[in-house]
């Protein structure tokens, strides 16, 4: 249960952090879509470990191998199967976890639910699984780009260091010009310094990613339980370490009056527009044609290289010192993951909308 995402454009993922490989099956992808495989690999490279001094030093090439659903560079309309081989597992780094529950990890809950768990890097609960989403998201982004829809994310906060600007005041094309993936180059240097300091102390720090979806047509989304914003929230909360989601004005709306928050309509040419966009491009669970933008909050990575008290399988109190290779801050590598999940939601809902038009 819980390994498939989407209604029409569906992704099923499989594999564990220290298994032979991870992979996925994409079902419902339209036929005759010409794929840019370099772009798919580029997205994986943005997520892969070992890419800079501020991320985990696990070395994985993360090369995707397509097994089915593609012929002569185009999708066939049949299931797209693919794998990504694990090359640099160091399972011995987790030998001390065999009988111990790591604080704030999924060790205890997996053990209680299934009666068994893969202690090597968390097994299925590891963020290693998100590489599969990036592959599917890269395909979804290519399909969306043909419709003029762009999905862009960036790091907007690390700890207390915030960009402090709206996405509209930033040049998002600069996002990948630094290892933090913050489009403000000055703030990015401060964030990088903070992450390095945190890492040196054997600790971790949280952060926030802002995502913008441009050019979504009006009318995408379903009322009540299947609202577009609800599905985006579900998608983001399915990502490891996510602890918060806010659309448009988010929690700032608490301090606003209706007269301040309401997005007034006006007509520009033949388009209905809003003077402000506190709604974040979605009203009543349905897109209104404005930019869809949201923030995703990530907690500090749970594994720290410091001593902590916890319990073992016998419910005895023990002391644990984290080992292995881990991110001191997850947000730089999570940018392509947020984009991927956002793209999967938008494409799936576009296909749902198209299926309703006779």
Secondary structure by P-SEA (a helix, b strand, c coil): ccccccccbbbbbbbcccccccccccccccccccccaaaaaaaaaacccccccccccccccbbbbbccccccccccccbbbbbbbbcccccccccccccccccccaaaaaaaaccccccccccccccccaaaaaaaaaaaaaaaaaacbbbbbbbccccccccccccccccccccccccccccaaaaaaaaaaaaaaaaaacbbbbbbbbbbbccccccccccccccaaaaaaaaaaaccccccccccccccccccccccccbbbbbcccbbbbccccccccccccccccbbbbbbbbcccccccbbbbbcccccbbbbbbbbccccccccccaaaaaaaaaaaaaaaaaaaaaaacc
